[in-house]
Amino acid sequence: MPNSPRSAPYRGRLAPSPTGLLHLGHASTFWTAQEHARAAGGTLILRNDDLDLARCRPEFAAAMLEDLRWFGLTWDEGPDIGGPHVPYEQSRRLALYATAFERLRAAGAIYPCTCSRKDVQLAATAPHEHADEPLYPGTCRPENIGTTERERRATLPRDAANWRFRVPDGAPVEFRDGHFGPQRAIAGREFGDFLVWRRDGLPSYQFACVVDDDAMGITEVVRGADLIMSTFRQLLLYHTLGLTPPAFYHCALVTDEHRVRLAKRHDALALRALREQGKSPLAIRAEWR
């Protein structure tokens, strides 16, 4: 299943989550996204991916805007300046996700799942070298439960269960990455059935990204290399929803002195901390060359 990116005037995006302070890894990726948009004479969008309600906080959202501007990033549409695709906060776009969810359900592409995260981890008895999460064992797939229970689950309300996308076992999923070149994974082997909707009433990262990137007309997604496996899942969603995917460019990850990729727990390398230390954005960017 190859990736055939959409052809249209360039539209890129920055999509941080306000679950902590932005660090050098975010800055590097976002700067690349801005360079791509400016080189193409295109539009750059800022989207607030704030669906992790337990961890997203208003102070992090405010710091996100301030730190991005301090670093020299600018955008043409976003939660602070508006644009043709308002709102630009994912937490305010739930109706859009609900509509797309019903399209997946009508297509028979998803099914309700009662397994907990612990259930999935316990069932993953064999390690998978390239998997970024345990492969779902198929416990709740319709063919693996009784007829009566299958019929009952088919009528469940959207928020009564977790819902998984059923991947086509054994099917290759391919795309050409703008940085790393050809990419290929086998569905059901390197990644399994994945969540699209959670019982807490929220869409998954994979699902919300696809719906928003399509709705906002994104032509290229620039993000970190740790999300390459997510791209394979998202391409299946694009295909099932009948949508044309964007192009993808995955940036090499920024690591600390121990070659561990940066996370929001790396407070010393947060943009805010670097600014307080007297570092300038120009000097930081010069170190990347």
MARGUBA-239170 format. One record per residue: x, y, z of N, C-alpha, C in turn; residue number from 1; residue in one letter. Coordinates in Angstrom, 2 decimals, decimal comma. Layout:
MARGUBA-239170
  n_east n_north    n_up ca_east ca_north   ca_up  c_east c_north    c_up num residuo
       X       Y       Z       X        Y       Z       X       Y       Z NUM       A
...
END
This chain:
MARGUBA-239170
  n_east n_north    n_up ca_east ca_north   ca_up  c_east c_north    c_up num residuo
    0,85   -1,18    0,00    0,00     0,00    0,00    0,89    1,24    0,00   1       M
    1,20    1,78   -1,17    2,13     2,90   -1,25    1,49    4,21   -0,85   2       P
    2,32    5,19   -0,59    1,87     6,52   -0,24    1,98    7,41   -1,47   3       N
    0,86    8,00   -1,90    0,86     8,94   -3,01    0,45   10,30   -2,47   4       S
    1,42   11,16   -2,12    1,10    12,42   -1,45    0,25   13,35   -2,31   5       P
   -0,50   14,21   -1,62   -1,35    15,18   -2,30   -0,49   16,25   -2,98   6       R
   -1,00   16,77   -4,07   -0,31    17,83   -4,80   -1,17   19,09   -4,71   7       S
   -0,66   20,11   -4,05   -1,39    21,35   -3,83   -0,40   22,40   -3,35   8       A
   -0,80   23,67   -3,26    0,10    24,68   -2,67    0,55   24,23   -1,30   9       P
    1,82   24,45   -1,02    2,42    23,91    0,21    1,74   24,42    1,47  10       Y
    1,40   23,48    2,34    0,89    23,79    3,67    1,56   22,85    4,67  11       R
    2,34   23,41    5,56    2,99    22,63    6,60    2,41   22,97    7,96  12       G
    2,89   22,26    8,98    2,33    22,53   10,30    3,34   22,26   11,41  13       R
    3,17   22,99   12,50    3,82    22,72   13,77    2,71   22,20   14,68  14       L
    2,95   21,08   15,36    1,87    20,50   16,16    2,37   20,04   17,52  15       A
    2,79   20,98   18,37    3,26    20,61   19,70    2,09   20,28   20,64  16       P
    2,40   19,50   21,66    1,43    19,20   22,72    1,87   19,92   23,99  17       S
    0,99   20,66   24,64    1,38    21,43   25,83    1,38   20,57   27,09  18       P
    2,25   19,55   27,10    2,36    18,67   28,27    3,65   18,93   29,04  19       T
    4,39   19,94   28,64    5,65    20,29   29,28    6,30   21,39   28,47  20       G
    7,51   21,79   28,87    8,22    22,84   28,15    8,89   22,27   26,89  21       L
    8,89   23,05   25,83    9,53    22,63   24,59   11,05   22,62   24,76  22       L
   11,71   21,65   24,12   13,16    21,51   24,24   13,83   21,63   22,87  23       H
   15,13   21,39   22,85   15,91    21,56   21,61   15,44   20,64   20,48  24       L
   14,96   19,44   20,84   14,46    18,54   19,81   13,27   19,12   19,09  25       G
   12,34   19,71   19,84   11,20    20,38   19,21   11,68   21,51   18,32  26       H
   12,59   22,32   18,85   13,07    23,48   18,09   13,69   23,06   16,77  27       A
   14,49   22,01   16,78   15,15    21,55   15,56   14,14   21,10   14,51  28       S
   13,17   20,30   14,95   12,16    19,81   14,02   11,29   20,95   13,50  29       T
   10,87   21,84   14,39   10,00    22,93   13,99   10,73   23,90   13,06  30       F
   12,02   24,10   13,30   12,79    24,98   12,41   12,86   24,37   11,01  31       W
   13,04   23,06   10,94   13,04    22,39    9,64   11,69   22,56    8,95  32       T
   10,61   22,42    9,71    9,27    22,60    9,13    9,10   24,01    8,59  33       A
    9,59   25,00    9,34    9,48    26,38    8,88   10,30   26,60    7,62  34       Q
   11,50   26,05    7,58   12,35    26,22    6,39   11,70   25,61    5,15  35       E
   11,07   24,46    5,32   10,38    23,82    4,18    9,25   24,71    3,68  36       H
    8,46   25,24    4,62    7,32    26,08    4,22    7,79   27,35    3,53  37       A
    8,82   27,98    4,08    9,30    29,24    3,49    9,95   29,00    2,13  38       R
   10,71   27,91    1,99   11,35    27,61    0,72   10,33   27,37   -0,38  39       A
    9,16   26,82    0,00    8,11    26,54   -0,97    7,18   27,72   -1,18  40       A
    7,41   28,81   -0,44    6,50    29,95   -0,53    5,13   29,59   -0,02  41       G
    5,08   28,69    0,95    3,81    28,16    1,41    3,34   28,72    2,73  42       G
    2,41   28,01    3,33    1,75    28,42    4,56    2,17   27,48    5,69  43       T
    2,44   28,04    6,85    2,79    27,26    8,03    1,71   27,45    9,09  44       L
    1,23   26,35    9,62    0,14    26,37   10,59    0,66   25,92   11,95  45       I
    0,18   26,56   12,99    0,45    26,10   14,35   -0,84   25,48   14,87  46       L
   -0,75   24,22   15,28   -1,90    23,52   15,85   -1,55   23,08   17,27  47       R
   -2,43   23,31   18,19   -2,24    22,92   19,58   -2,82   21,52   19,78  48       N
   -1,95   20,51   19,81   -2,41    19,12   19,97   -2,58   18,82   21,46  49       D
   -3,70   19,27   22,00   -3,93    19,25   23,44   -4,95   18,20   23,88  50       D
   -4,90   17,01   23,27   -5,88    15,98   23,60   -5,52   15,17   24,84  51       L
   -4,30   15,27   25,32   -3,91    14,57   26,55   -4,37   15,43   27,73  52       D
   -5,65   15,31   28,06   -6,24    16,22   29,03   -5,63   16,09   30,41  53       L
   -5,10   14,91   30,72   -4,52    14,71   32,05   -3,19   15,44   32,20  54       A
   -2,48   15,69   31,10   -1,14    16,28   31,18   -1,04   17,67   30,58  55       R
   -1,95   18,03   29,68   -1,90    19,35   29,06   -2,35   20,40   30,07  56       C
   -1,60   21,50   30,14   -1,90    22,55   31,10   -1,84   23,92   30,42  57       R
   -2,70   24,86   30,84   -2,72    26,18   30,20   -1,38   26,89   30,25  58       P
   -0,64   26,72   31,36    0,65    27,41   31,45    1,65   26,87   30,43  59       E
    1,55   25,58   30,10    2,43    25,03   29,08    2,03   25,53   27,70  60       F
    0,73   25,71   27,47    0,27    26,25   26,19    0,76   27,68   26,00  61       A
    0,71   28,47   27,07    1,19    29,85   26,99    2,70   29,89   26,77  62       A
    3,43   29,02   27,49    4,88    28,96   27,34    5,26   28,51   25,94  63       A
    4,47   27,60   25,38    4,73    27,09   24,03    4,75   28,24   23,02  64       M
    3,76   29,10   23,06    3,70    30,22   22,13    4,87   31,17   22,34  65       L
    5,15   31,46   23,59    6,23    32,40   23,90    7,58   31,85   23,47  66       E
    7,84   30,58   23,75    9,14    29,99   23,43    9,34   29,82   21,93  67       D
    8,28   29,47   21,22    8,38    29,36   19,77    8,74   30,71   19,14  68       L
    8,08   31,75   19,60    8,37    33,08   19,06    9,79   33,51   19,40  69       R
   10,21   33,25   20,65   11,57    33,62   21,04   12,60   32,93   20,15  70       W
   12,32   31,72   19,75   13,29    30,99   18,95   13,32   31,47   17,50  71       F
   12,35   32,26   17,11   12,34    32,81   15,76   11,35   32,15   14,84  72       G
   10,43   31,36   15,40    9,43    30,69   14,58    8,21   31,58   14,41  73       L
    7,67   31,60   13,21    6,45    32,35   12,92    5,50   31,44   12,16  74       T
    4,23   31,72   12,23    3,24    30,90   11,56    2,16   31,80   10,98  75       W
    1,42   31,25   10,02    0,43    32,04    9,28   -0,99   31,81    9,76  76       D
   -1,21   30,69   10,44   -2,51    30,37   11,02   -2,25   29,70   12,37  77       E
   -3,15   29,88   13,31   -2,94    29,23   14,59   -3,93   29,68   15,64  78       G
   -3,83   29,11   16,83   -4,80    29,43   17,89   -4,73   30,87   18,36  79       P
   -3,60   31,51   18,16   -3,44    32,90   18,61   -3,81   33,92   17,55  80       D
   -3,81   33,51   16,27   -4,08    34,48   15,20   -5,25   34,07   14,31  81       I
   -5,80   32,88   14,52   -6,94    32,44   13,72   -6,54   31,93   12,35  82       G
   -7,53   31,86   11,46   -7,31    31,34   10,12   -8,55   30,63    9,63  83       G
   -8,50   30,08    8,42   -9,70    29,47    7,82  -10,11   28,13    8,42  84       P
   -9,28   27,57    9,30   -9,59    26,24    9,84   -9,75   26,25   11,35  85       H
  -10,24   27,34   11,90  -10,47    27,40   13,35  -11,50   26,35   13,77  86       V
  -11,39   25,85   14,99  -10,36    26,16   15,99   -9,08   25,37   15,72  87       P
   -7,96   25,89   16,22   -6,67    25,24   16,04   -6,22   24,50   17,30  88       Y
   -7,14   24,27   18,22   -6,90    23,42   19,39   -7,66   22,12   19,19  89       E
   -6,96   21,00   19,27   -7,63    19,73   19,03   -8,76   19,46   20,02  90       Q
   -8,64   19,92   21,24   -9,68    19,68   22,23  -11,00   20,34   21,86  91       S
  -10,98   21,26   20,89  -12,20    21,93   20,45  -12,69   21,41   19,10  92       R
  -12,12   20,29   18,63  -12,46    19,76   17,32  -13,10   18,37   17,42  93       R
  -13,68   18,05   18,56  -14,18    16,69   18,80  -15,31   16,30   17,85  94       L
  -16,15   17,25   17,45  -17,25    16,92   16,54  -16,71   16,43   15,20  95       A
  -15,61   17,01   14,75  -15,00    16,59   13,49  -14,49   15,15   13,59  96       L
  -13,88   14,83   14,72  -13,37    13,46   14,92  -14,53   12,46   15,01  97       Y
  -15,60   12,85   15,67  -16,75    11,96   15,82  -17,35   11,60   14,46  98       A
  -17,42   12,58   13,56  -17,94    12,32   12,22  -17,06   11,33   11,47  99       T
  -15,75   11,53   11,54  -14,83    10,61   10,87  -14,87    9,23   11,49 100       A
  -15,06    9,16   12,81  -15,18     7,87   13,48  -16,34    7,07   12,91 101       F
  -17,48    7,73   12,72  -18,64     7,01   12,19  -18,39    6,51   10,77 102       E
  -17,57    7,21   10,02  -17,21     6,72    8,68  -16,40    5,43    8,79 103       R
  -15,49    5,37    9,75  -14,73     4,13    9,95  -15,63    3,00   10,41 104       L
  -16,56    3,31   11,32  -17,46     2,26   11,80  -18,34    1,75   10,67 105       R
  -18,85    2,66    9,84  -19,70     2,25    8,72  -18,93    1,39    7,73 106       A
  -17,63    1,62    7,63  -16,80     0,83    6,70  -16,40   -0,52    7,30 107       A
  -16,75   -0,77    8,56  -16,37    -2,02    9,21  -14,89   -2,12    9,50 108       G
  -14,23   -0,96    9,60  -12,77    -0,96    9,77  -12,33   -0,98   11,22 109       A
  -13,25   -0,78   12,16  -12,90    -0,72   13,57  -13,81   -1,63   14,38 110       I
  -13,38   -1,94   15,58  -14,19    -2,77   16,47  -13,94   -2,37   17,92 111       Y
  -14,93   -2,57   18,80  -14,76    -2,22   20,21  -13,86   -3,22   20,91 112       P
  -13,06   -2,72   21,84  -12,08    -3,56   22,53  -12,18   -3,30   24,03 113       C
  -12,26   -4,38   24,81  -12,36    -4,27   26,27  -11,02   -4,54   26,95 114       T
   -9,97   -4,80   26,18   -8,66    -5,11   26,76   -8,02   -3,86   27,36 115       C
   -7,42   -4,03   28,51   -6,66    -2,95   29,11   -5,25   -2,95   28,54 116       S
   -4,51   -1,89   28,81   -3,12    -1,83   28,37   -2,32   -2,99   28,97 117       R
   -2,61   -3,31   30,23   -1,92    -4,41   30,89   -2,24   -5,73   30,22 118       K
   -3,50   -5,92   29,81   -3,88    -7,16   29,10   -3,04   -7,33   27,84 119       D
   -2,88   -6,24   27,09   -2,11    -6,31   25,83   -0,66   -6,61   26,12 120       V
   -0,09   -5,97   27,13    1,32    -6,20   27,46    1,56   -7,63   27,91 121       Q
    0,64   -8,19   28,67    0,80    -9,57   29,14    0,67  -10,57   27,99 122       L
   -0,15  -10,23   27,01   -0,35   -11,14   25,88    0,80  -11,09   24,88 123       A
    1,61  -10,05   24,94    2,73    -9,91   24,00    3,91  -10,71   24,53 124       A
    3,86  -12,02   24,32    4,87   -12,91   24,89    6,19  -12,87   24,14 125       T
    6,15  -12,49   22,86    7,39   -12,47   22,06    7,75  -11,04   21,72 126       A
    9,00  -10,62   21,88    9,39    -9,25   21,51    9,41   -9,08   20,00 127       P
    9,13   -7,87   19,56    9,16    -7,55   18,13   10,17   -6,43   17,95 128       H
   11,19   -6,72   17,20   12,35    -5,84   17,12   11,99   -4,42   16,72 129       E
   11,06   -4,28   15,76   10,79    -2,95   15,22    9,52   -2,32   15,78 130       H
    8,77   -3,03   16,61    7,52    -2,52   17,12    7,76   -1,44   18,16 131       A
    6,98   -0,35   18,09    7,11     0,72   19,07    6,12    0,56   20,22 132       D
    5,27   -0,45   20,13    4,35    -0,79   21,21    4,00   -2,27   21,05 133       E
    3,51   -2,92   22,12    3,18    -4,34   22,01    2,15   -4,58   20,91 134       P
    2,32   -5,66   20,15    1,36    -5,99   19,11    0,07   -6,49   19,75 135       L
   -1,05   -5,93   19,33   -2,32    -6,36   19,88   -2,60   -7,79   19,43 136       Y
   -2,95   -8,71   20,35   -3,10   -10,13   20,00   -4,41  -10,49   19,32 137       P
   -5,30   -9,53   19,14   -6,56    -9,82   18,44   -7,65  -10,38   19,32 138       G
   -7,51  -10,24   20,62   -8,47   -10,83   21,56   -9,91  -10,43   21,26 139       T
  -10,15   -9,18   20,94  -11,51    -8,67   20,74  -11,91   -8,55   19,28 140       C
  -11,08   -9,04   18,38  -11,48    -9,03   16,97  -12,81   -9,79   16,83 141       R
  -13,70   -9,34   15,96  -15,02    -9,96   15,86  -14,98  -11,48   15,68 142       P
  -14,03  -11,98   14,91  -14,00   -13,43   14,67  -13,54  -14,22   15,88 143       E
  -13,02  -13,51   16,89  -12,50   -14,20   18,08  -13,44  -14,15   19,27 144       N
  -14,64  -13,63   19,09  -15,63   -13,61   20,16  -16,92  -14,24   19,66 145       I
  -17,78  -14,64   20,58  -19,02   -15,30   20,21  -19,99  -14,40   19,46 146       G
  -20,94  -15,04   18,74  -21,89   -14,29   17,92  -22,72  -13,32   18,73 147       T
  -23,23  -13,77   19,86  -24,07   -12,91   20,69  -23,31  -11,70   21,18 148       T
  -22,09  -11,93   21,68  -21,28   -10,83   22,18  -20,86   -9,92   21,03 149       E
  -20,59  -10,48   19,87  -20,22    -9,67   18,72  -21,36   -8,73   18,33 150       R
  -22,58   -9,23   18,33  -23,74    -8,42   17,97  -23,98   -7,33   19,01 151       E
  -23,76   -7,66   20,29  -23,94    -6,66   21,34  -22,93   -5,54   21,19 152       R
  -21,69   -5,91   20,94  -20,64    -4,89   20,86  -20,82   -4,00   19,64 153       R
  -21,38   -4,54   18,57  -21,53    -3,76   17,35  -22,43   -2,54   17,54 154       A
  -23,29   -2,59   18,55  -24,22    -1,48   18,78  -23,78   -0,58   19,93 155       T
  -22,60   -0,79   20,45  -22,13     0,02   21,57  -21,99    1,48   21,18 156       L
  -22,32    2,39   22,08  -22,05     3,81   21,82  -20,54    4,04   21,67 157       P
  -20,19    5,10   20,99  -18,78     5,38   20,70  -17,93    5,43   21,97 158       R
  -18,47    6,02   23,04  -17,68     6,23   24,24  -17,83    5,12   25,28 159       D
  -18,41    3,99   24,86  -18,61     2,88   25,80  -17,45    1,91   25,81 160       A
  -16,49    2,09   24,92  -15,37     1,15   24,82  -14,20    1,84   24,13 161       A
  -13,06    1,17   24,16  -11,97     1,55   23,28  -12,27    0,95   21,91 162       N
  -11,87    1,62   20,86  -12,11     1,12   19,50  -10,77    1,00   18,77 163       W
  -10,57   -0,14   18,14   -9,33    -0,41   17,42   -9,55   -0,50   15,92 164       R
   -8,55   -0,05   15,18   -8,53    -0,21   13,73   -7,94   -1,58   13,42 165       F
   -8,64   -2,33   12,59   -8,17    -3,66   12,23   -7,21   -3,57   11,04 166       R
   -5,95   -3,85   11,27   -4,96    -3,74   10,20   -5,06   -4,96    9,28 167       V
   -4,73   -4,81    8,01   -4,76    -5,95    7,07   -3,51   -6,82    7,26 168       P
   -3,63   -7,86    8,02   -2,48    -8,70    8,36   -1,70   -9,12    7,12 169       D
   -0,40   -8,93    7,17    0,47    -9,36    6,09    0,61   -8,37    4,95 170       G
   -0,14   -7,27    4,98   -0,08    -6,30    3,89    1,09   -5,34    4,09 171       A
    1,88   -5,10    3,05    2,96    -4,11    3,16    2,39   -2,69    3,09 172       P
    2,93   -1,81    3,90    2,57    -0,40    3,88    3,86    0,35    3,58 173       V
    3,85    1,20    2,56    5,08     1,83    2,10    4,90    3,32    1,89 174       E
    5,97    4,06    2,09    6,00     5,47    1,71    7,45    5,87    1,52 175       F
    7,65    6,96    0,81    9,00     7,50    0,63    9,15    8,71    1,54 176       R
   10,03    8,58    2,50   10,27     9,68    3,43   11,19   10,71    2,79 177       D
   10,90   11,99    3,01   11,70    13,04    2,42   13,12   13,09    2,95 178       G
   13,38   12,48    4,08   14,71    12,48    4,67   15,37   11,11    4,61 179       H
   14,64   10,08    5,04   15,23     8,74    5,16   14,98    7,83    3,96 180       F
   14,24    8,31    2,96   14,02     7,51    1,77   12,91    6,48    1,93 181       G
   12,93    5,41    1,12   11,84     4,43    1,13   11,67    3,77    2,50 182       P
   10,42    3,65    2,94   10,07     3,02    4,20    9,02    1,95    3,95 183       Q
    9,13    0,84    4,67    8,20    -0,27    4,45    7,98   -1,02    5,76 184       R
    6,74   -1,36    6,06    6,42    -2,17    7,23    5,30   -3,12    6,86 185       A
    5,25   -4,25    7,54    4,22    -5,25    7,30    3,18   -5,16    8,41 186       I
    1,95   -4,87    8,03    0,86    -4,77    9,00    0,63   -6,12    9,67 187       A
    0,41   -6,08   10,96    0,19    -7,31   11,72    1,46   -7,97   12,17 188       G
    2,59   -7,51   11,65    3,88    -8,08   12,05    4,72   -7,03   12,79 189       R
    4,82   -5,84   12,21    5,60    -4,77   12,84    4,73   -3,79   13,61 190       E
    3,46   -3,80   13,34    2,49    -3,06   14,15    1,14   -3,76   14,01 191       F
    0,36   -3,69   15,07   -0,91    -4,42   15,09   -2,11   -3,48   15,12 192       G
   -3,27   -4,05   15,43   -4,50    -3,27   15,54   -4,28   -2,15   16,57 193       D
   -4,59   -0,94   16,20   -4,26     0,20   17,06   -5,52    0,99   17,41 194       F
   -5,43    1,73   18,51   -6,57     2,50   18,99   -6,86    3,70   18,09 195       L
   -8,16    3,94   17,85   -8,58     5,17   17,19   -9,48    6,00   18,10 196       V
  -10,10    5,35   19,08  -10,97     6,08   19,99  -10,90    5,43   21,36 197       W
  -10,86    6,27   22,39  -10,74     5,75   23,75  -12,06    5,90   24,51 198       R
  -12,23    5,05   25,49  -13,48     5,08   26,24  -13,66    6,36   27,05 199       R
  -12,61    7,18   27,15  -12,75     8,47   27,84  -13,34    9,54   26,93 200       D
  -13,74    9,13   25,72  -14,41    10,06   24,82  -13,50   10,86   23,92 201       G
  -12,24   10,43   23,81  -11,26    11,18   23,01  -10,66   10,31   21,91 202       L
  -10,35   10,89   20,77   -9,67    10,14   19,71   -8,22    9,91   20,06 203       P
   -7,62    8,92   19,42   -6,20     8,65   19,61   -5,37    9,66   18,83 204       S
   -4,08    9,70   19,14   -3,15    10,56   18,41   -3,20   10,25   16,92 205       Y
   -3,13    8,95   16,57   -3,09     8,56   15,16   -4,30    9,11   14,41 206       Q
   -5,46    8,92   14,99   -6,71     9,28   14,33   -6,87   10,79   14,22 207       F
   -6,64   11,51   15,33   -6,82    12,96   15,32   -5,88   13,63   14,33 208       A
   -4,64   13,14   14,25   -3,67    13,73   13,31   -4,15   13,59   11,87 209       C
   -4,64   12,42   11,52   -5,10    12,20   10,15   -6,27   13,12    9,83 210       V
   -7,26   13,17   10,72   -8,44    13,99   10,47   -8,06   15,46   10,35 211       V
   -7,21   15,94   11,25   -6,84    17,36   11,21   -5,92   17,71   10,05 212       D
   -4,93   16,86    9,79   -4,02    17,17    8,69   -4,77   17,21    7,36 213       D
   -5,77   16,33    7,20   -6,56    16,38    5,99   -7,45   17,63    5,97 214       D
   -8,13   17,90    7,07   -9,06    19,03    7,11   -8,34   20,35    6,90 215       A
   -7,10   20,44    7,37   -6,34    21,68    7,26   -5,52   21,75    5,98 216       M
   -5,64   20,73    5,12   -4,97    20,75    3,83   -3,47   20,63    3,89 217       G
   -2,95   19,94    4,91   -1,50    19,80    5,07   -0,92   18,98    3,91 218       I
    0,11   19,51    3,26    0,72    18,80    2,13    2,01   18,08    2,53 219       T
    2,64   18,50    3,62    3,84    17,80    4,11    3,84   17,85    5,64 220       E
    4,06   16,69    6,25    4,20    16,58    7,70    5,68   16,43    8,02 221       V
    6,22   17,38    8,75    7,61    17,33    9,22    7,58   17,03   10,71 222       V
    8,19   15,93   11,12    8,19    15,55   12,53    9,36   14,63   12,82 223       R
    9,50   14,19   14,07   10,64    13,41   14,47   10,62   11,97   13,98 224       G
   11,81   11,37   13,89   11,94    10,01   13,39   11,28    8,99   14,30 225       A
   11,02    9,35   15,55   10,35     8,41   16,45    8,90    8,16   16,05 226       D
    8,39    8,92   15,08    7,00     8,76   14,66    6,86    8,06   13,30 227       L
    7,94    7,45   12,82    7,85     6,74   11,53    6,84    5,61   11,60 228       I
    6,82    4,85   12,70    5,85     3,77   12,80    4,43    4,32   12,84 229       M
    4,24    5,48   13,41    2,92     6,10   13,39    2,47    6,40   11,97 230       S
    3,41    6,75   11,11    3,05     7,07    9,73    2,43    5,88    9,03 231       T
    2,95    4,67    9,27    2,35     3,49    8,64    0,89    3,34    9,08 232       F
    0,63    3,52   10,35   -0,75     3,41   10,84   -1,63    4,49   10,21 233       R
   -1,10    5,70   10,16   -1,89     6,80    9,64   -2,18    6,63    8,15 234       Q
   -1,26    6,05    7,41   -1,52     5,80    5,99   -2,69    4,84    5,80 235       L
   -2,83    3,87    6,68   -3,98     2,96    6,61   -5,28    3,73    6,86 236       L
   -5,24    4,66    7,79   -6,44     5,47    8,05   -6,77    6,35    6,85 237       L
   -5,76    6,99    6,26   -6,00     7,79    5,06   -6,67    6,94    3,98 238       Y
   -6,14    5,76    3,77   -6,66     4,88    2,72   -8,11    4,50    3,00 239       H
   -8,40    4,10    4,23   -9,74     3,65    4,57  -10,76    4,78    4,50 240       T
  -10,35    5,98    4,86  -11,24     7,14    4,81  -11,34    7,75    3,41 241       L
  -10,57    7,21    2,47  -10,59     7,73    1,11   -9,93    9,09    0,97 242       G
   -8,92    9,34    1,79   -8,23    10,63    1,80   -6,85   10,52    1,17 243       L
   -6,38   11,60    0,59   -5,03    11,63    0,02   -4,05   12,07    1,10 244       T
   -3,04   11,28    1,37   -2,11    11,64    2,46   -1,15   12,74    2,04 245       P
   -0,56   13,41    3,02    0,50    14,38    2,72    1,80   13,65    2,47 246       P
    2,83   14,38    2,11    4,19    13,83    2,10    4,69   13,84    3,54 247       A
    5,72   13,04    3,80    6,27    12,95    5,15    7,78   13,17    5,11 248       F
    8,25   13,91    6,12    9,69    14,16    6,29    9,97   13,99    7,78 249       Y
   10,73   12,93    8,11   11,04    12,65    9,51   12,46   13,09    9,83 250       H
   12,59   13,96   10,80   13,89    14,52   11,19   14,62   13,57   12,12 251       C
   15,94   13,54   12,00   16,75    12,78   12,95   16,53   13,36   14,34 252       A
   16,54   12,49   15,34   16,26    12,92   16,70   17,46   13,61   17,32 253       L
   17,19   14,62   18,11   18,23    15,30   18,89   18,42   14,52   20,18 254       V
   19,66   14,25   20,55   19,95    13,46   21,75   20,78   14,26   22,75 255       T
   20,82   13,76   23,98   21,64    14,40   25,00   23,06   13,86   24,94 256       D
   23,87   14,20   25,93   25,27    13,77   25,91   25,44   12,26   26,02 257       E
   24,37   11,57   26,45   24,41    10,11   26,55   23,75    9,44   25,35 258       H
   23,44   10,24   24,32   22,78     9,78   23,11   21,37    9,24   23,37 259       R
   20,74    9,77   24,40   19,35     9,46   24,69   18,49   10,57   24,10 260       V
   17,45   10,20   23,37   16,65    11,23   22,72   16,01   12,14   23,76 261       R
   15,88   13,39   23,40   15,35    14,37   24,34   13,87   14,14   24,59 262       L
   13,47   14,38   25,83   12,07    14,33   26,22   11,80   15,55   27,08 263       A
   10,55   15,78   27,40   10,22    16,98   28,16   10,76   16,94   29,59 264       K
   11,29   15,80   29,99   11,92    15,74   31,31   13,33   16,32   31,29 265       R
   13,87   16,59   30,09   15,20    17,21   29,97   15,07   18,71   30,21 266       H
   14,81   19,09   31,44   14,55    20,50   31,75   15,73   21,40   31,41 267       D
   16,95   20,89   31,54   18,13    21,72   31,30   18,25   22,10   29,83 268       A
   17,60   21,33   28,94   17,67    21,62   27,52   16,36   22,19   26,99 269       L
   15,47   22,59   27,91   14,25    23,27   27,51   14,60   24,64   26,95 270       A
   13,85   25,09   25,96   14,11    26,41   25,38   14,07   27,50   26,44 271       L
   13,15   27,38   27,36   13,04    28,39   28,42   14,30   28,43   29,27 272       R
   14,83   27,26   29,61   16,04    27,20   30,43   17,23   27,78   29,66 273       A
   17,33   27,48   28,38   18,44    28,00   27,58   18,36   29,52   27,47 274       L
   17,16   30,04   27,33   17,00    31,49   27,28   17,44   32,12   28,60 275       R
   17,06   31,50   29,70   17,45    32,03   31,02   18,95   31,97   31,23 276       E
   19,62   31,03   30,53   21,08    30,92   30,63   21,79   31,94   29,74 277       Q
   21,02   32,72   28,98   21,62    33,73   28,12   21,94   33,25   26,73 278       G
   21,51   32,04   26,38   21,74    31,52   25,03   20,87   32,29   24,04 279       K
   21,38   32,48   22,84   20,59    33,14   21,81   20,13   32,11   20,79 280       S
   18,94   32,30   20,20   18,49    31,36   19,16   19,48   31,23   18,01 281       P
   20,11   32,34   17,63   21,08    32,31   16,53   22,25   31,41   16,86 282       L
   22,74   31,51   18,11   23,88    30,67   18,52   23,48   29,21   18,58 283       A
   22,27   28,94   19,03   21,80    27,56   19,10   21,70   26,97   17,71 284       I
   21,13   27,72   16,78   20,97    27,20   15,42   22,32   27,03   14,74 285       R
   23,30   27,87   15,08   24,64    27,77   14,48   25,28   26,43   14,84 286       A
   24,96   25,89   16,01   25,55    24,62   16,45   25,02   23,44   15,64 287       E
   23,90   23,61   14,95   23,35    22,53   14,14   24,07   22,35   12,83 288       W
   24,80   23,36   12,39   25,42    23,31   11,06   26,73   22,54   11,11 289       R
END
